[in-house]
Structures are given as C-alpha cells and as structure tokens.
Amino acid sequence: MANTPEYVFDTNGEPPRSELADHMRTYEAFLSLMKWGIILIALLLIGMAVFLL
C-alpha cells in the first residue's frame, strides 16, 4: 500500500507559518497574473474593435 503523507501541525492545529507564507505568496502571484492577463486581453479586444471594424 502507498504511504500516506504526514502533515506537521502546531499544537493548536494550525499549519507552520512558512507554509502559510509560501501559500500567500503563490496566491498573490496568481491574482496578479490573472489581473494583468485580463487587462491585456481587454486591451487586445478593444484594439481589434477599433482597427478591424
């Protein structure tokens, strides 16, 4: 059988701070990427509407 991963928690049941910091940094990078991607696509669509119609 496969080994199940062991998770390390503090005595109060919360994950270690380093994992939380890594998670938050990754989430903020994801949000930033999505925001700029949507802005870029919107500008591209506006440009296409102006120059191609």
ABEGO torsion letter per residue (X at the ends): XBBBBBBBBBAAGBBBAAAAAAAAAAAAAAAAAAAAAAAAAAAAAAAAAAAAX
